[in-house]
């Protein structure tokens, strides 16, 4: 079964072909960093226009790399939410047209579920139950996955998402856009214990809060500069990053113990962060837990994860009506 995955939830146009839900045949991503970089963040209208311009030629290239034509498709998987409404509409409109033209079944995929299923491209078919930590530019949440395509959200951010916080502090430190990768690189040269930034809600259930931490970092830097001291940017980056990672690791391990599962799964763009990967791996080893993490190229938005999740749903006989609408606020547990 060969399924094309179309992902346009934010600022990257991504199309991939996946065979039998496991093997990536082609996987192309067109980045919009140059479009949004001068604005320091994603401009929704520009993102939509860029998707319109590149999607069709990118689809042609993805099929050509896969050595197949439109008539060879067995399914069309597309992100229907969450994300930017205009960007989502571009991908869904193209997917509907493709499904009609080829008579291949359409399946709408939750973007967050796509991040979860990126793991199974690297580690094989799902073997639930899991506790999943999904951390991206717009989301930070913990969920119990007792069975395939079933999610019980245990906690989520009450304000900023991790990726959003990384980008904002990176911009404050003058690291440019996208800020997350740049801050990760800078932090490697810093001392994570140099500054005792707060660990918000560390012992209060499984929700997350990052707005206070972000404010604390900004106030610290401004206070130091006002006193005539120039704080080391690497120490600031490393200490800020450590405060985020500490809470994510602590809560994820605690959630796995509370539920009684043996496997932890990570998904989302922030999972490309080297400190989070290292700390979570060490904590899982100490706790005797199996940890599944996608390779960095499958952590950020990509079409392969959408095609993978869609393939498993198509196998179950699921089909999405052609009058489906996008849902920019779609929750992970709505995918169950």
PAZAPA-4460 file (N, C-alpha, C; in steps of 0.05 Angstrom, whole numbers, plus 32768, in hexadecimal, padded with zeros to 4 digits):
% residues 336
    n_x    n_y    n_z   ca_x   ca_y   ca_z    c_x    c_y    c_z   seq   type   mol
   8011   7FE8   8000   8000   8000   8000   8012   8019   8000     1      X     A
   800E   8029   7FEC   801E   8042   7FE9   800C   805A   7FEE     2      X     A
   8014   8069   8002   8004   8080   800B   8015   8099   8009     3      X     A
   8009   80AE   7FFE   8016   80C8   7FFE   800D   80D8   8016     4      X     A
   801F   80E6   8023   8019   80F6   803A   801E   8113   8034     5      X     A
   800A   8124   8039   800C   8141   8034   800A   8150   804E     6      X     A
   801E   8160   8054   801F   816F   806E   8025   818D   8068     7      X     A
   8011   819D   806F   8014   81BA   806C   8008   81C9   8084     8      X     A
   800D   81BF   809C   8000   81CB   80B3   800C   81E6   80BC     9      X     A
   8025   81EB   80B4   8031   8204   80BD   8042   8210   80A6    10      X     A
   805D   820F   80A9   806E   821E   8096   8080   820C   8086    11      X     A
   8079   81F2   8084   8089   81E0   8074   8075   81D0   8062    12      X     A
   807B   81D0   8048   806B   81BF   8036   807A   81A4   8034    13      X     A
   806C   818F   803C   8079   8175   803E   8068   815F   8031    14      X     A
   8074   8150   801F   8066   813A   8011   8078   8122   8011    15      X     A
   806C   810B   8017   807B   80F2   8017   806A   80DB   800D    16      X     A
   8077   80C6   8005   806A   80AD   7FFD   8075   8097   8010    17      X     A
   8063   8089   801D   806A   8074   8030   805D   805A   8027    18      X     A
   806C   8045   8027   8062   802A   801E   805D   8018   8036    19      X     A
   8045   800D   8037   803C   7FFB   804C   803F   8007   8068    20      X     A
   803D   8021   806A   803E   802E   8084   8058   802E   8091    21      X     A
   806D   8024   8084   8087   8021   8092   809F   802B   8082    22      X     A
   809E   8029   8068   80B6   802F   8058   80B2   804A   8049    23      X     A
   80C4   805D   804E   80C3   8077   8041   80CF   8074   8025    24      X     A
   80BF   8079   8011   80C7   8078   7FF5   80D1   8093   7FEB    25      X     A
   80C4   80A8   7FF4   80CE   80C3   7FEE   80C4   80D5   8005    26      X     A
   80D3   80EA   800B   80CC   80FB   8021   80D8   8117   801C    27      X     A
   80C8   8129   8013   80D2   8144   800B   80C6   8159   801D    28      X     A
   80D6   816D   8024   80CD   8183   8035   80D7   819D   8028    29      X     A
   80C5   81B0   8024   80CD   81CA   801A   80CA   81DE   8032    30      X     A
   80E0   81E8   803B   80E0   81FA   8052   80D9   8216   804A    31      X     A
   80CD   8225   805C   80C6   8241   8058   80D7   8254   806A    32      X     A
   80EE   824A   8074   80FE   825A   8086   8105   8275   807A    33      X     A
   810C   8275   8060   8114   828E   8053   80FD   82A1   8051    34      X     A
   80E4   8296   804F   80CC   82A7   804D   80C7   82B5   8067    35      X     A
   80C9   82A7   807D   80C0   82B1   8097   80D7   82BC   80A9    36      X     A
   80F0   82B6   80A1   8107   82BD   80B2   8108   82DA   80B9    37      X     A
   8103   82EC   80A6   8106   8308   80AB   80F0   8313   80BD    38      X     A
   80DB   8303   80C1   80C5   830C   80D3   80C9   8300   80EF    39      X     A
   80DC   82EE   80F2   80E0   82E1   810D   80CC   82CD   8115    40      X     A
   80BB   82C4   8102   80A6   82B0   8108   8095   82AC   80EF    41      X     A
   8083   8299   80F1   8072   8292   80DA   805C   82A7   80D6    42      X     A
   805A   82B0   80BD   8044   82C2   80B5   802F   82B0   80A6    43      X     A
   8018   82AB   80B2   8005   8298   80A6   7FFE   829C   8089    44      X     A
   7FF9   82B5   8081   7FF1   82BA   8065   8008   82B3   8052    45      X     A
   8021   82B9   8059   8038   82B2   8048   803C   8294   8047    46      X     A
   8037   8287   805E   8039   826A   805E   8026   825D   804B    47      X     A
   800D   8266   804B   7FF9   825B   8039   8001   825F   801B    48      X     A
   800A   8277   8015   8012   827D   7FF9   8029   826B   7FF0    49      X     A
   803C   8267   8002   8053   8256   7FFC   804B   8239   7FF7    50      X     A
   8038   822F   8007   802D   8214   8003   8021   8212   7FE7    51      X     A
   8011   8225   7FDF   8003   8225   7FC5   8018   8223   7FAF    52      X     A
   802D   8232   7FB1   8041   8233   7F9C   8051   8219   7F98    53      X     A
   8057   820C   7FAE   806A   81F5   7FAD   805D   81DA   7FAE    54      X     A
   8044   81D8   7FB7   8038   81BE   7FBD   8037   81AB   7FA4    55      X     A
   802C   81B5   7F8E   8029   81A4   7F77   8043   819B   7F6B    56      X     A
   8057   81AC   7F67   8071   81A2   7F5D   807E   8190   7F71    57      X     A
   807A   8194   7F8B   8087   8183   7F9F   8079   8167   7F9E    58      X     A
   805F   8167   7F9A   8051   814D   7F97   805B   813E   7F7F    59      X     A
   805E   814B   7F69   8069   813E   7F51   8084   8133   7F56    60      X     A
   8095   8142   7F64   80B0   8139   7F69   80B1   8121   7F7C    61      X     A
   809F   8121   7F90   809D   810B   7FA3   8095   80F1   7F95    62      X     A
   8082   80F3   7F83   8079   80DB   7F74   808F   80D1   7F61    63      X     A
   809D   80E4   7F55   80B2   80DD   7F43   80C9   80CF   7F52    64      X     A
   80D0   80D9   7F69   80E5   80CB   7F79   80DC   80B0   7F82    65      X     A
   80C2   80AC   7F86   80B7   8092   7F8E   80B5   807F   7F77    66      X     A
   80B9   8089   7F5E   80B7   8078   7F47   809A   8070   7F41    67      X     A
   8087   8082   7F45   806B   807B   7F41   805C   8092   7F36    68      X     A
   8044   808D   7F2D   8032   80A1   7F23   801A   80A5   7F35    69      X     A
   8009   80B8   7F2E   7FF2   80BD   7F3F   7FE0   80A5   7F41    70      X     A
   7FDD   8095   7F2B   7FCC   807E   7F2B   7FD5   8068   7F3D    71      X     A
   7FEE   8069   7F46   7FFA   8054   7F57   7FF4   8058   7F74    72      X     A
   7FE7   806E   7F7C   7FE2   8074   7F98   7FCB   8063   7FA2    73      X     A
   7FCF   8058   7FBB   7FBA   8049   7FC8   7FAC   8059   7FDE    74      X     A
   7FB6   8071   7FE3   7FA9   8081   7FF8   7FB6   809D   7FF8    75      X     A
   7FA6   80B1   8001   7FAF   80CC   8004   7FAA   80D5   8021    76      X     A
   7FC0   80D9   8030   7FBE   80E2   804C   7FC6   80FF   804D    77      X     A
   7FB7   810E   805D   7FBC   812B   805E   7FB6   8136   807A    78      X     A
   7FC6   8149   8083   7FC2   8155   809D   7FA9   8167   809C    79      X     A
   7F96   8162   80AF   7F7E   8172   80B0   7F7E   8185   80C9    80      X     A
   7F92   8183   80DA   7F94   8193   80F1   7FA6   8185   8106    81      X     A
   7FAE   8194   811A   7FAC   81B0   811E   7FC1   81BF   810D    82      X     A
   7FBE   81DA   810C   7FD1   81E9   80FC   7FC5   8204   80F4    83      X     A
   7FD2   8211   80E2   7FC8   822A   80D7   7FB2   8225   80C3    84      X     A
   7F9B   8232   80C6   7F84   822A   80B5   7F89   822D   8098    85      X     A
   7F96   8243   808F   7F9B   8247   8073   7FAE   8233   8068    86      X     A
   7FC3   822D   8077   7FD7   8219   806E   7FCB   81FD   806C    87      X     A
   7FBA   81F6   8080   7FAD   81DC   807F   7F9B   81D9   8067    88      X     A
   7F8C   81EF   8060   7F7A   81EE   8049   7F88   81E9   802F    89      X     A
   7FA0   81F3   802C   7FAF   81EE   8013   7FB5   81D0   8010    90      X     A
   7FBF   81C3   8025   7FC4   81A7   8024   7FAC   8196   8020    91      X     A
   7F96   819C   802F   7F7E   818C   802D   7F71   818F   8012    92      X     A
   7F71   81A7   8007   7F65   81AB   7FEC   7F74   819A   7FD7    93      X     A
   7F8F   819A   7FD9   7F9E   818A   7FC7   7F99   816C   7FCA    94      X     A
   7F97   8163   7FE3   7F92   8147   7FE9   7F77   813E   7FDF    95      X     A
   7F62   814F   7FE2   7F48   8148   7FD8   7F48   8146   7FB9    96      X     A
   7F55   8158   7FAC   7F57   8157   7F8F   7F66   813E   7F86    97      X     A
   7F7B   8137   7F94   7F8A   811F   7F8D   7F79   8106   7F91    98      X     A
   7F6A   8105   7FA7   7F5A   80EE   7FAD   7F44   80EB   7F98    99      X     A
   7F38   8101   7F90   7F23   8100   7F7B   7F2F   80F7   7F60   100      X     A
   7F46   8102   7F59   7F52   80FC   7F3F   7F5B   80DF   7F3D   101      X     A
   7F65   80D4   7F53   7F71   80B9   7F52   7F5E   80A4   7F5D   102      X     A
   7F48   80AC   7F6A   7F36   809A   7F77   7F43   808B   7F8F   103      X     A
   7F59   8096   7F98   7F66   808A   7FB0   7F57   8094   7FC9   104      X     A
   7F54   8084   7FDD   7F46   808D   7FF5   7F55   80A3   8004   105      X     A
   7F46   80B6   800F   7F51   80CC   801E   7F4F   80C6   803C   106      X     A
   7F65   80CD   804A   7F64   80CA   8067   7F70   80E3   8074   107      X     A
   7F60   80F0   8085   7F6A   8107   8094   7F7A   80FF   80AC   108      X     A
   7F90   810C   80B1   7FA2   8104   80C7   7FA6   811C   80DA   109      X     A
   7FA5   8116   80F4   7FAB   812A   8108   7FCA   812E   8108   110      X     A
   7FD2   8147   8105   7FEF   814E   8104   7FFE   8143   811C   111      X     A
   7FF2   8144   8134   7FFF   813A   814C   8002   811B   814B   112      X     A
   7FEE   810E   8140   7FF1   80F1   813D   8007   80EB   8129   113      X     A
   800A   80FC   8115   8021   80F8   8102   803B   80F8   8111   114      X     A
   803F   810A   8123   8058   810B   8133   805C   80F1   8143   115      X     A
   8046   80E6   814D   8048   80CD   815C   8050   80B7   8149   116      X     A
   8044   80B6   8132   8049   809F   811F   8064   80A2   8111   117      X     A
   8071   80B9   8112   808C   80BB   8107   809E   80A6   8113   118      X     A
   8099   809E   812C   80A9   808A   8139   80A8   806F   812C   119      X     A
   8091   8069   8120   808D   804E   8115   809A   804B   80FA   120      X     A
   80A1   8061   80EE   80B1   8060   80D5   80CE   8058   80DC   121      X     A
   80D7   805E   80F4   80F2   8058   80FD   80F3   803E   810D   122      X     A
   80DE   8038   811C   80DF   8022   812F   80CB   800B   8129   123      X     A
   80BD   800C   8113   80AA   7FF7   810D   808E   7FFC   8117   124      X     A
   807C   7FE9   8112   8060   7FEC   8119   805C   7FF2   8137   125      X     A
   8046   8000   813E   8041   8008   815A   803C   7FEF   816B   126      X     A
   8046   7FF1   8184   8041   7FDC   8198   8038   7FEA   81B2   127      X     A
   8020   7FF5   81B2   8016   8003   81CA   8015   7FEF   81E1   128      X     A
   8013   7FFA   81FA   800E   8016   8201   8028   8026   8203   129      X     A
   8024   8041   8200   803A   8054   8203   8030   806B   8215   130      X     A
   8044   807A   821E   8040   8096   8226   804F   80A7   8212   131      X     A
   8041   80BA   8206   804C   80CA   81F0   8050   80E7   81F9   132      X     A
   8068   80F2   81F5   806D   810E   81F9   806F   811B   81DD   133      X     A
   805C   812D   81D7   805D   813B   81BE   8063   8158   81C3   134      X     A
   807A   8161   81B8   8083   817C   81BC   808B   8189   81A2   135      X     A
   807E   819F   819B   8082   81AC   8182   807F   81CA   8185   136      X     A
   807F   81D8   816E   807C   81F5   8170   8062   81FE   817C   137      X     A
   804C   81EF   8178   8032   81F6   8182   8027   81E5   8197   138      X     A
   8035   81CF   819F   8029   81BC   81B2   803E   81B1   81C5   139      X     A
   8035   81AD   81DD   8045   819E   81F1   8031   818E   8201   140      X     A
   8031   8173   81FE   801D   8163   820C   8028   8147   8212   141      X     A
   801C   813B   8226   8021   811F   822D   8007   810F   8229   142      X     A
   8009   80F8   821C   7FF1   80E8   8217   7FF7   80CB   821C   143      X     A
   7FE3   80BC   8225   7FE4   809F   8227   7FD9   8094   820E   144      X     A
   7FE7   8082   8201   7FDE   8074   81E9   7FDA   8057   81F0   145      X     A
   7FC2   804F   81FA   7FBD   8034   8202   7FBB   8021   81EA   146      X     A
   7FB4   802B   81D3   7FB1   801A   81BB   7FB6   802C   81A2   147      X     A
   7FB8   801F   818C   7FBD   802D   8173   7FA7   8041   816D   148      X     A
   7FAF   805A   8167   7F9D   8070   8161   7F8B   8078   8178   149      X     A
   7F93   8072   8191   7F83   8079   81A8   7F94   808A   81BB   150      X     A
   7F8A   80A1   81C3   7F9A   80B4   81D2   7F8A   80BE   81EA   151      X     A
   7F96   80BF   8201   7F8B   80CA   8219   7F9E   80E0   8223   152      X     A
   7F97   80F9   821E   7FA9   810F   8226   7FAB   8111   8244   153      X     A
   7FC3   8110   824F   7FC7   8111   826C   7FCE   812D   8275   154      X     A
   7FDA   813D   8264   7FE1   8158   826A   7FEB   8167   8252   155      X     A
   7FEA   8181   8253   7FF4   8191   823C   7FFB   81AD   8246   156      X     A
   8006   81BD   8235   800E   81D8   823D   7FF6   81E9   8243   157      X     A
   7FF8   81F9   8257   7FE2   820C   825E   7FE8   8228   8251   158      X     A
   7FFF   822B   8245   8006   8244   8238   8017   823F   821F   159      X     A
   8031   8245   8221   8042   8242   820A   8049   8225   8205   160      X     A
   804D   821D   81EC   8058   8203   81E5   8077   8205   81E6   161      X     A
   8084   81EE   81E8   80A1   81EE   81EB   80AF   81FA   81D3   162      X     A
   80A6   81F3   81BB   80B2   81FE   81A3   80AF   821C   81A1   163      X     A
   8097   8226   81A9   8092   8242   81A9   80A4   8251   81BD   164      X     A
   80A8   8245   81D5   80BA   8251   81E8   80D7   8251   81DE   165      X     A
   80E0   823C   81D2   80FB   823B   81C7   80FF   8251   81B2   166      X     A
   80EB   8254   81A0   80EE   8268   818B   80EE   8285   8197   167      X     A
   80DD   828A   81AB   80DC   82A5   81B6   80F5   82AC   81C5   168      X     A
   8101   829A   81D4   811A   82A0   81E2   8131   82A2   81CE   169      X     A
   8131   8291   81BA   8146   8293   81A6   8145   82AE   8198   170      X     A
   812D   82B7   8192   812A   82D1   8185   8134   82E7   8198   171      X     A
   812D   82E5   81B2   8136   82F8   81C6   8155   82F9   81C8   172      X     A
   8161   82E2   81C4   817F   82E0   81C6   818C   82E7   81AB   173      X     A
   817C   82ED   8197   8187   82F5   817D   8190   82DE   816C   174      X     A
   8184   82C7   8170   818D   82AF   8162   817F   82AA   8147   175      X     A
   816B   82BB   8141   815D   82B9   8128   8147   82A4   8128   176      X     A
   813C   829E   8110   8126   828B   810C   812E   8276   80F7   177      X     A
   8128   825D   80FB   811B   8252   8113   812E   8250   812B   178      X     A
   8123   8256   8142   8135   825A   815A   813C   8240   8168   179      X     A
   812A   822C   8168   812F   8214   8177   814A   8207   8171   180      X     A
   8150   8200   8158   816A   81F4   8152   8181   8205   8159   181      X     A
   817F   821F   8155   8195   8231   815B   819A   8232   8179   182      X     A
   8185   8232   8189   8188   8233   81A6   8194   8218   81B0   183      X     A
   818C   8202   81A4   8197   81E8   81AB   81B6   81E8   81A6   184      X     A
   81BE   81F3   8190   81DB   81F3   8189   81EA   8205   819D   185      X     A
   81DF   821D   81A3   81EC   822F   81B6   81EE   8223   81D1   186      X     A
   81D9   8215   81DA   81D8   8209   81F5   81EE   81F4   81F9   187      X     A
   81F7   81E8   81E4   820C   81D4   81E7   8226   81E0   81F2   188      X     A
   822A   81FA   81EF   8242   8207   81F9   823E   8214   8214   189      X     A
   8226   8211   821F   8220   821D   8239   821D   820A   8250   190      X     A
   821A   8215   8268   8217   8206   8281   81FA   8204   8288   191      X     A
   81ED   81ED   8287   81D0   81EB   828C   81C9   81F1   82A9   192      X     A
   81DD   81F2   82BB   81D8   81F8   82D7   81E1   8214   82DF   193      X     A
   81E7   8225   82CB   81F2   8240   82D0   81DC   8252   82DC   194      X     A
   81C4   824F   82D4   81AE   8260   82DD   8196   824F   82E5   195      X     A
   818C   8254   82FE   8176   8244   8308   815B   824F   82FF   196      X     A
   8154   824A   82E6   813A   8252   82DD   8124   8240   82E9   197      X     A
   810C   824A   82EB   80F7   823A   82F8   80EE   8222   82E8   198      X     A
   80E5   820E   82F7   80D9   81F6   82EA   80BB   81F7   82F0   199      X     A
   80AC   8203   82DE   8090   8208   82E3   8080   81EE   82E3   200      X     A
   806E   81EB   82F7   805B   81D5   82F9   8068   81BA   82FA   201      X     A
   8081   81B9   8303   8090   819F   8303   8082   818A   8313   202      X     A
   8076   8191   8329   806A   817D   833B   804B   8180   833B   203      X     A
   8040   818B   8326   8023   818F   8326   8016   8181   830E   204      X     A
   8012   8167   8310   8005   8158   82FB   8016   8157   82E2   205      X     A
   8008   8155   82CB   8016   8151   82B2   8013   8168   829F   206      X     A
   8009   817F   82A8   8008   8196   8297   8023   81A5   8297   207      X     A
   8026   81B6   8283   803F   81C5   8280   8039   81E3   827F   208      X     A
   804C   81F3   8288   804A   8210   8285   8066   821B   827F   209      X     A
   8068   822B   826A   8082   8235   8261   8083   8254   8260   210      X     A
   806C   8261   8262   806C   827E   825F   807C   828C   8276   211      X     A
   807A   8281   828E   8089   828C   82A5   80A7   8288   82A2   212      X     A
   80AF   8271   8298   80CB   826C   8293   80D6   8280   827E   213      X     A
   80C7   8283   8269   80CF   8296   8254   80D3   82B2   825F   214      X     A
   80C0   82BB   826F   80C2   82D5   827C   80DA   82D7   828F   215      X     A
   80E0   82C1   829D   80F6   82C1   82B0   8111   82C4   82A1   216      X     A
   8113   82B7   828A   812C   82B9   827A   8130   82D6   8271   217      X     A
   811B   82E2   8266   811D   82FE   825C   8124   8311   8273   218      X     A
   8117   830E   828A   811C   8320   82A0   8139   831C   82AA   219      X     A
   8143   8304   82AB   815E   82FE   82B4   8172   830D   82A2   220      X     A
   816F   830A   8288   8182   8316   8275   8181   8334   8278   221      X     A
   8169   8340   8279   8167   835D   827B   8172   8367   8295   222      X     A
   816D   8358   82AB   8178   8360   82C5   8196   8360   82C5   223      X     A
   81A2   834C   82B9   81BF   834A   82B8   81CB   8361   82A7   224      X     A
   81BE   8366   8291   81C8   837B   8280   81C5   8397   828D   225      X     A
   81AF   839B   829C   81AB   83B4   82AA   81C0   83B8   82C0   226      X     A
   81CB   83A2   82CB   81DF   83A3   82DF   81FB   83A5   82D4   227      X     A
   81FD   83A7   82BA   8217   83A9   82AD   8225   838F   82A8   228      X     A
   8216   8379   82AB   8221   835F   82A6   8216   8354   828C   229      X     A
   8226   8346   827D   821D   833B   8264   821B   831C   8267   230      X     A
   8203   8312   826B   8200   82F5   826F   820A   82E5   8257   231      X     A
   8216   82CE   825C   821F   82BC   8247   8207   82B1   8239   232      X     A
   8203   82B6   821F   81EC   82AC   8211   81EA   828D   8211   233      X     A
   8201   8280   8210   8201   8263   8211   81F7   8258   822B   234      X     A
   81FF   8265   8241   81F5   825D   825C   81D7   8262   825E   235      X     A
   81CE   8279   8254   81B1   827E   8254   81A2   8269   8244   236      X     A
   81AB   8263   822D   819E   8250   821B   819E   8234   8228   237      X     A
   81B5   822C   8234   81B7   8211   8240   81A5   820F   8258   238      X     A
   81A4   8224   8269   8194   8223   8281   8176   8224   827B   239      X     A
   816F   8234   8267   8153   8235   825E   814A   821A   8253   240      X     A
   815A   820F   8242   8154   81F5   8236   8152   81E0   824B   241      X     A
   8164   81E0   825F   8163   81CC   8274   8149   81CE   8285   242      X     A
   8140   81E6   8289   8127   81EA   8298   810F   81DD   828A   243      X     A
   810F   81DF   8270   80F9   81D3   8260   80FC   81B5   8260   244      X     A
   8114   81AB   825B   8119   818E   8258   8114   8180   8273   245      X     A
   811D   818D   8289   8119   8181   82A4   80FB   8179   82A8   246      X     A
   80EA   818C   82A3   80CD   8188   82A8   80C2   8173   8295   247      X     A
   80CA   8174   827C   80C0   8161   8268   80C8   8145   826F   248      X     A
   80E1   8141   8277   80EB   8127   827E   80DD   811C   8297   249      X     A
   80DC   812D   82AC   80D1   8125   82C5   80B4   811D   82C2   250      X     A
   80A4   812C   82B4   8088   8126   82B0   8083   810E   829F   251      X     A
   8093   810B   828A   8090   80F4   8278   8096   80D9   8287   252      X     A
   80AB   80D8   8296   80B2   80C0   82A5   809C   80BB   82BA   253      X     A
   8093   80D0   82C8   807E   80CD   82DC   8064   80C3   82D0   254      X     A
   805D   80CC   82B8   8045   80C3   82AA   8047   80A6   82A3   255      X     A
   805E   809D   8299   8062   8081   8292   805F   806F   82AB   256      X     A
   806B   8078   82C1   8069   8068   82DA   804C   8067   82E4   257      X     A
   803E   807E   82E3   8022   807F   82ED   8010   806C   82DC   258      X     A
   8013   806D   82C2   8003   805C   82B1   800C   803F   82B2   259      X     A
   8026   803B   82B6   8030   8020   82B7   8038   8015   829C   260      X     A
   8040   8027   8289   8049   801E   826F   8067   801A   826F   261      X     A
   8070   800B   825A   808D   8005   8258   809A   8015   8242   262      X     A
   808B   8024   8233   8096   8032   821C   808F   8050   821C   263      X     A
   80A2   8060   8215   809E   807D   8212   80A4   8084   81F5   264      X     A
   8094   8096   81EA   8096   809E   81CF   8098   80BC   81CE   265      X     A
   80AB   80C7   81BE   80AD   80E4   81BB   80A6   80EC   819E   266      X     A
   809A   8103   819B   8093   810C   8180   8091   812B   817F   267      X     A
   8097   8136   8168   8095   8153   8164   80B0   8160   815F   268      X     A
   80AF   8178   8154   80C8   8185   814B   80DC   818A   8161   269      X     A
   80D2   818F   817A   80E4   8194   8190   80F4   817B   8198   270      X     A
   80EA   8164   8190   80F8   814B   8196   8113   8149   8187   271      X     A
   8117   815A   8174   8131   815C   8167   8146   8168   817A   272      X     A
   813D   8175   8190   814F   8181   81A3   8162   816C   81B0   273      X     A
   817C   8171   81AE   818F   815C   81B7   818E   8158   81D5   274      X     A
   818A   816D   81E5   8189   816A   8202   8171   815A   820B   275      X     A
   815A   815F   81FF   8142   814F   8205   8146   8132   81FF   276      X     A
   8151   812C   81E8   8156   8110   81E0   8169   8102   81F3   277      X     A
   817E   8110   81FB   8192   8104   820D   8187   8100   8229   278      X     A
   817A   8114   8233   816F   8112   824F   8159   80FD   8250   279      X     A
   8147   80FC   823C   8131   80E9   823D   813C   80CD   823A   280      X     A
   8150   80C9   8229   815C   80AF   8226   8168   80A4   8240   281      X     A
   8177   80B6   824E   8183   80AE   8267   816E   80A8   827C   282      X     A
   8159   80B8   827D   8144   80B4   8291   8135   809A   828C   283      X     A
   812F   8095   8273   8121   807C   826B   8132   8064   8273   284      X     A
   814C   8065   826D   815E   804F   8274   815E   804A   8292   285      X     A
   815F   805F   82A2   815F   805C   82BF   8145   8050   82C9   286      X     A
   8130   8055   82BB   8115   804C   82C4   810D   8031   82B7   287      X     A
   811F   8026   82A6   8119   800D   8299   8103   800F   8284   288      X     A
   8101   8026   8277   80EC   802B   8263   80F8   802B   8247   289      X     A
   80E9   8021   8234   80F1   8023   8218   80E9   803E   820D   290      X     A
   80FC   804B   81FF   80F7   8066   81F4   80F8   8065   81D5   291      X     A
   80E3   806F   81C8   80E3   8071   81AB   80E4   808F   81A4   292      X     A
   80F8   8095   8193   80FC   80B1   818A   8101   80B0   816C   293      X     A
   80F3   80C1   815C   80F8   80C2   813F   8114   80CE   813A   294      X     A
   8120   80C8   8123   8138   80D6   811B   8131   80F4   8117   295      X     A
   8144   8106   811A   813F   8123   8119   812F   812B   8100   296      X     A
   8135   811F   80E9   8127   8127   80D1   810A   8120   80D0   297      X     A
   8101   810E   80E2   80E5   8107   80E4   80D7   8113   80FC   298      X     A
   80E6   8123   810B   80DA   8132   8122   80CC   814B   8118   299      X     A
   80D9   815A   8106   80CC   8172   80FB   80B6   8169   80E7   300      X     A
   80A5   817C   80DF   808E   8176   80CE   8097   8169   80B4   301      X     A
   808A   8153   80AD   8091   8144   8095   8079   8135   808B   302      X     A
   8079   812E   8071   8063   8120   8066   8063   8102   806C   303      X     A
   807B   80F7   8072   807C   80DA   8078   806D   80D2   8090   304      X     A
   806D   80E3   80A5   805F   80DD   80BD   8040   80DD   80B8   305      X     A
   8037   80EF   80A7   801B   80F0   80A0   8013   80D8   808F   306      X     A
   8024   80D0   807C   801E   80B8   806C   801E   809F   807D   307      X     A
   8030   809E   8091   8032   8087   80A3   8018   8084   80B3   308      X     A
   8011   809A   80C1   7FF8   8099   80D1   7FE0   8093   80C0   309      X     A
   7FDF   809F   80A8   7FC9   809A   8096   7FC8   807E   808C   310      X     A
   7FDF   8071   8088   7FDF   8055   807F   7FD3   8043   8093   311      X     A
   7FDA   8047   80AD   7FCF   8036   80C1   7FB1   8039   80C4   312      X     A
   7FA7   8052   80C0   7F8A   8057   80C1   7F7C   804A   80A9   313      X     A
   7F88   804C   8091   7F7D   8040   807A   7F7B   8022   807D   314      X     A
   7F8F   8016   8089   7F8F   7FF9   808E   7F77   7FF0   809F   315      X     A
   7F6F   8002   80B1   7F58   7FFC   80C2   7F3D   8001   80B4   316      X     A
   7F3F   8009   809A   7F27   800E   808B   7F1C   802A   808E   317      X     A
   7F2B   803C   809A   7F21   8057   809D   7F23   8067   8083   318      X     A
   7F10   8078   807E   7F0F   808A   8067   7F04   80A5   8071   319      X     A
   7F0E   80BA   8065   7F05   80D5   806C   7EF4   80E0   8055   320      X     A
   7EDD   80EB   805C   7ECB   80F6   8048   7ED8   810E   803A   321      X     A
   7ED1   8112   8021   7EDD   8127   8011   7ED3   8143   801A   322      X     A
   7EBF   8144   802B   7EB6   815E   8034   7EC2   8165   8050   323      X     A
   7ED7   8156   8058   7EE4   815C   8071   7EF0   8178   8071   324      X     A
   7EEE   8185   8088   7EF9   81A0   808B   7F13   819F   809C   325      X     A
   7F23   81B3   809A   7F3B   81B5   80AC   7F32   81BD   80C7   326      X     A
   7F42   81B6   80DB   7F3C   81BD   80F7   7F56   81C8   8103   327      X     A
   7F5A   81E2   8103   7F74   81ED   810D   7F79   81E8   812B   328      X     A
   7F64   81E1   813A   7F68   81DC   8157   7F64   81BE   815E   329      X     A
   7F67   81AD   814B   7F63   8190   814F   7F74   8185   8165   330      X     A
   7F67   8177   8178   7F75   816C   818F   7F7F   814F   8189   331      X     A
   7F94   8147   8197   7F9E   812C   8192   7F8A   8116   8198   332      X     A
   7F7B   8119   81AE   7F68   8105   81B6   7F50   8104   81A3   333      X     A
   7F4D   8118   8191   7F38   8117   817D   7F3F   8103   8168   334      X     A
   7F59   80FA   8167   7F61   80E6   8153   7F5A   80CA   815B   335      X     A
   7F51   80C6   8174   7F4A   80AB   817D   7F31   80A1   8170   336      X     A
***
